Amino acid sequence: MTSSAQPEEHHASENYDAGYEQATDGPFKAAGRWFAGIADAFLGGDGSDALGATVVVRRIDNDAEVLRVTGNNIDEAEGLLALVRRDLENLTREEFLSEWGGKDGVETVD
């Protein structure tokens, strides 16, 4: 009896991990975000628009940056992180890089 071996599918989460970092915007964008946060707090919000957050995807093996996506505020960054993590779990490495426009100069051994 012969069995046909299916190639094992590797997900991007085996190579990459995603998390937050503080946004590194230029002074004008940072000032705009600060004013938006002040206005939001003045109107009864939590002022979270003042803080920009960046979703960063890094290689697990060497911590090299593969992708950086900055949200306009914390809420948007949380949504981005959820999408990125979902795709890391469901897409192959090549599919993830293509979908998100990530750059990984290091080849993995599968």
Secondary structure, DSSP 8 states (H G I E B T S, - for coil): ----------BGGGTEEEEEEE----HHHHHHHHHHHHHHHHTTS--GGGS-EEEEEEETTT--EEEEEE-SSHHHHHHHHHHHHHHHHHSBHHHHHHHHT----S----
